[in-house]
Amino acid sequence: MNEPLEFEAPLKAHKGMDAHFIEFPFDVEKLYGTRGQVKVKATFDGVPYRGSLAKMGHHCHFLLVR
């Protein structure tokens, strides 16, 4: 298990979906040894959230928030 990472990122609206996302500002492959999806536990302003980091064809991984 990795140490918790703390960062601030804007919550952006996903065009075409009723969802939002954040861009994960760290190198997932270096941290977790994979370029695929990574299940994570996150906290937004004290509210716990579980989701997955996914690359989705972009330069970085995203965490989709519904």
N, CA, C and O atoms as a DFTB+ gen file, in Angstrom:
264 C
 N C O
     1  1       0.851      -1.189       0.000
     2  2       0.000       0.000       0.000
     3  2       0.886       1.238       0.000
     4  3       1.840       1.331       0.772
     5  1       0.566       2.175      -0.862
     6  2       1.329       3.413      -0.954
     7  2       0.883       4.400       0.108
     8  3      -0.224       4.320       0.639
     9  1       1.773       5.329       0.399
    10  2       1.435       6.413       1.315
    11  2       0.378       7.302       0.660
    12  3       0.352       7.434      -0.564
    13  1      -0.491       7.909       1.465
    14  2      -1.491       8.825       0.901
    15  2      -0.825      10.003       0.185
    16  3       0.206      10.505       0.632
    17  1      -1.413      10.433      -0.909
    18  2      -0.957      11.601      -1.657
    19  2      -1.949      12.725      -1.417
    20  3      -3.159      12.500      -1.395
    21  1      -1.446      13.913      -1.241
    22  2      -2.338      15.057      -1.030
    23  2      -2.045      16.107      -2.091
    24  3      -0.890      16.460      -2.330
    25  1      -3.106      16.600      -2.725
    26  2      -2.960      17.649      -3.731
    27  2      -4.298      18.346      -3.904
    28  3      -5.341      17.833      -3.500
    29  1      -4.248      19.510      -4.503
    30  2      -5.472      20.241      -4.831
    31  2      -5.631      20.242      -6.338
    32  3      -4.664      20.419      -7.079
    33  1      -6.866      20.041      -6.782
    34  2      -7.156      20.031      -8.212
    35  2      -8.586      20.502      -8.416
    36  3      -9.465      20.188      -7.613
    37  1      -8.824      21.253      -9.486
    38  2     -10.198      21.682      -9.752
    39  2     -11.059      20.511     -10.214
    40  3     -10.578      19.617     -10.910
    41  1     -12.304      20.519      -9.832
    42  2     -13.284      19.540     -10.290
    43  2     -13.860      20.082     -11.592
    44  3     -14.476      21.148     -11.601
    45  1     -13.664      19.357     -12.688
    46  2     -14.085      19.824     -14.012
    47  2     -15.307      19.048     -14.485
    48  3     -15.441      17.857     -14.206
    49  1     -16.193      19.723     -15.198
    50  2     -17.379      19.073     -15.764
    51  2     -16.967      18.233     -16.971
    52  3     -16.165      18.673     -17.794
    53  1     -17.518      17.027     -17.071
    54  2     -17.273      16.143     -18.213
    55  2     -18.331      16.440     -19.261
    56  3     -19.522      16.252     -19.015
    57  1     -17.906      16.901     -20.421
    58  2     -18.851      17.213     -21.494
    59  2     -19.459      15.922     -22.028
    60  3     -18.734      14.989     -22.376
    61  1     -20.765      15.866     -22.092
    62  2     -21.451      14.699     -22.627
    63  2     -21.838      13.663     -21.589
    64  3     -22.484      12.670     -21.924
    65  1     -21.458      13.871     -20.332
    66  2     -21.828      12.945     -19.258
    67  2     -22.284      13.750     -18.054
    68  3     -21.862      14.890     -17.861
    69  1     -23.136      13.160     -17.260
    70  2     -23.545      13.794     -16.013
    71  2     -22.528      13.415     -14.939
    72  3     -22.843      12.695     -13.992
    73  1     -21.307      13.911     -15.105
    74  2     -20.220      13.564     -14.192
    75  2     -19.163      14.662     -14.228
    76  3     -19.166      15.532     -15.100
    77  1     -18.271      14.595     -13.267
    78  2     -17.136      15.502     -13.191
    79  2     -15.873      14.665     -13.041
    80  3     -15.946      13.456     -12.820
    81  1     -14.720      15.306     -13.160
    82  2     -13.462      14.582     -13.028
    83  2     -12.374      15.510     -12.515
    84  3     -12.491      16.734     -12.574
    85  1     -11.309      14.892     -12.008
    86  2     -10.092      15.625     -11.700
    87  2      -8.955      14.966     -12.471
    88  3      -8.985      13.763     -12.729
    89  1      -7.957      15.761     -12.836
    90  2      -6.750      15.233     -13.457
    91  2      -5.790      14.849     -12.335
    92  3      -5.516      15.658     -11.449
    93  1      -5.283      13.631     -12.367
    94  2      -4.345      13.147     -11.360
    95  2      -2.950      13.642     -11.733
    96  3      -2.439      13.269     -12.789
    97  1      -2.313      14.479     -10.891
    98  2      -1.065      15.146     -11.284
    99  2       0.215      14.331     -11.069
   100  3       1.308      14.896     -11.108
   101  1       0.105      13.034     -10.846
   102  2       1.280      12.202     -10.601
   103  2       1.388      11.120     -11.676
   104  3       0.405      10.811     -12.349
   105  1       2.568      10.553     -11.834
   106  2       2.814       9.501     -12.816
   107  2       2.329       8.162     -12.250
   108  3       2.990       7.571     -11.396
   109  1       1.192       7.693     -12.722
   110  2       0.575       6.459     -12.220
   111  2       1.474       5.250     -12.475
   112  3       1.574       4.365     -11.625
   113  1       2.119       5.205     -13.623
   114  2       2.976       4.058     -13.935
   115  2       4.140       3.959     -12.945
   116  3       4.477       2.860     -12.502
   117  1       4.754       5.080     -12.594
   118  2       5.858       5.066     -11.622
   119  2       5.361       4.728     -10.219
   120  3       6.018       3.986      -9.490
   121  1       4.211       5.266      -9.841
   122  2       3.680       5.049      -8.494
   123  2       3.132       3.643      -8.287
   124  3       3.382       3.023      -7.253
   125  1       2.380       3.136      -9.274
   126  2       1.632       1.891      -9.094
   127  2       2.055       0.757     -10.026
   128  3       1.527      -0.351      -9.926
   129  1       3.003       1.021     -10.932
   130  2       3.508      -0.032     -11.805
   131  2       2.558      -0.456     -12.908
   132  3       2.696      -1.554     -13.447
   133  1       1.594       0.392     -13.258
   134  2       0.646       0.067     -14.330
   135  2       0.230       1.335     -15.057
   136  3       0.243       2.426     -14.487
   137  1      -0.139       1.177     -16.328
   138  2      -0.701       2.293     -17.082
   139  2      -2.216       2.165     -17.149
   140  3      -2.892       3.036     -17.696
   141  1      -2.746       1.089     -16.596
   142  2      -4.186       0.839     -16.615
   143  2      -4.899       1.510     -15.456
   144  3      -4.383       2.444     -14.842
   145  1      -6.088       1.017     -15.171
   146  2      -6.897       1.578     -14.085
   147  2      -6.327       1.196     -12.726
   148  3      -5.770       0.114     -12.545
   149  1      -6.481       2.117     -11.775
   150  2      -6.037       1.897     -10.401
   151  2      -7.170       2.308      -9.467
   152  3      -7.620       3.454      -9.501
   153  1      -7.630       1.382      -8.636
   154  2      -8.673       1.709      -7.660
   155  2      -8.070       2.572      -6.560
   156  3      -6.974       2.299      -6.070
   157  1      -8.807       3.628      -6.176
   158  2      -8.311       4.562      -5.163
   159  2      -9.405       4.923      -4.170
   160  3     -10.598       4.795      -4.445
   161  1      -8.961       5.374      -3.021
   162  2      -9.835       5.989      -2.025
   163  2      -9.432       7.453      -1.977
   164  3      -8.257       7.771      -1.795
   165  1     -10.394       8.339      -2.139
   166  2     -10.124       9.776      -2.151
   167  2     -10.992      10.465      -1.100
   168  3     -11.955       9.890      -0.593
   169  1     -10.635      11.690      -0.789
   170  2     -11.436      12.510       0.117
   171  2     -11.577      13.885      -0.515
   172  3     -10.582      14.519      -0.867
   173  1     -12.806      14.339      -0.656
   174  2     -13.095      15.666      -1.195
   175  2     -13.720      16.501      -0.093
   176  3     -14.856      16.248       0.309
   177  1     -12.993      17.492       0.400
   178  2     -13.481      18.355       1.486
   179  2     -14.027      17.531       2.643
   180  3     -15.086      17.840       3.188
   181  1     -13.300      16.482       3.016
   182  2     -13.681      15.649       4.152
   183  2     -14.672      14.540       3.842
   184  3     -15.012      13.759       4.731
   185  1     -15.144      14.451       2.605
   186  2     -16.120      13.431       2.210
   187  2     -15.386      12.282       1.503
   188  3     -14.755      12.506       0.470
   189  1     -15.459      11.051       2.046
   190  2     -14.759       9.927       1.412
   191  2     -15.406       9.519       0.087
   192  3     -16.618       9.635      -0.094
   193  1     -14.566       9.039      -0.831
   194  2     -15.025       8.631      -2.157
   195  2     -14.131       7.490      -2.634
   196  3     -12.919       7.522      -2.420
   197  1     -14.713       6.492      -3.272
   198  2     -13.956       5.399      -3.894
   199  2     -14.181       5.455      -5.398
   200  3     -15.302       5.657      -5.865
   201  1     -13.115       5.275      -6.138
   202  2     -13.216       5.304      -7.585
   203  2     -11.981       4.685      -8.208
   204  3     -11.211       4.001      -7.534
   205  1     -11.796       4.926      -9.492
   206  2     -10.634       4.397     -10.207
   207  2      -9.988       5.495     -11.030
   208  3     -10.667       6.308     -11.658
   209  1      -8.660       5.502     -11.014
   210  2      -7.914       6.364     -11.919
   211  2      -7.892       5.664     -13.267
   212  3      -7.612       4.467     -13.342
   213  1      -8.185       6.398     -14.330
   214  2      -8.197       5.817     -15.673
   215  2      -7.540       6.780     -16.645
   216  3      -7.705       7.994     -16.526
   217  1      -6.803       6.251     -17.599
   218  2      -6.085       7.076     -18.575
   219  2      -7.025       7.619     -19.647
   220  3      -6.921       8.792     -20.007
   221  1      -7.913       6.824     -20.153
   222  2      -8.943       7.218     -21.124
   223  2      -8.373       7.935     -22.347
   224  3      -8.995       8.861     -22.869
   225  1      -7.184       7.508     -22.810
   226  2      -6.607       8.036     -24.039
   227  2      -6.006       9.423     -23.943
   228  3      -5.752      10.047     -24.972
   229  1      -5.771       9.923     -22.745
   230  2      -5.213      11.265     -22.572
   231  2      -3.795      11.184     -22.022
   232  3      -3.264      10.095     -21.802
   233  1      -3.192      12.342     -21.805
   234  2      -1.811      12.415     -21.330
   235  2      -1.654      12.049     -19.858
   236  3      -0.546      11.755     -19.409
   237  1      -2.742      12.064     -19.110
   238  2      -2.664      11.750     -17.681
   239  2      -3.882      10.920     -17.273
   240  3      -4.816      10.742     -18.054
   241  1      -3.856      10.421     -16.049
   242  2      -4.994       9.671     -15.518
   243  2      -6.023      10.638     -14.928
   244  3      -5.681      11.738     -14.493
   245  1      -7.273      10.214     -14.920
   246  2      -8.377      11.006     -14.385
   247  2      -9.111      10.198     -13.330
   248  3      -9.100       8.967     -13.355
   249  1      -9.742      10.895     -12.413
   250  2     -10.648      10.275     -11.453
   251  2     -12.029      10.825     -11.760
   252  3     -12.294      12.009     -11.549
   253  1     -12.912       9.962     -12.258
   254  2     -14.277      10.356     -12.583
   255  2     -15.088      10.418     -11.298
   256  3     -15.021       9.512     -10.469
   257  1     -15.858      11.497     -11.136
   258  2     -16.662      11.706      -9.930
   259  2     -18.107      11.883     -10.361
   260  3     -18.436      12.806     -11.106
   261  1     -18.968      10.991      -9.886
   262  2     -20.393      11.079     -10.239
   263  2     -21.184      11.619      -9.096
   264  3     -22.402      11.766      -9.202
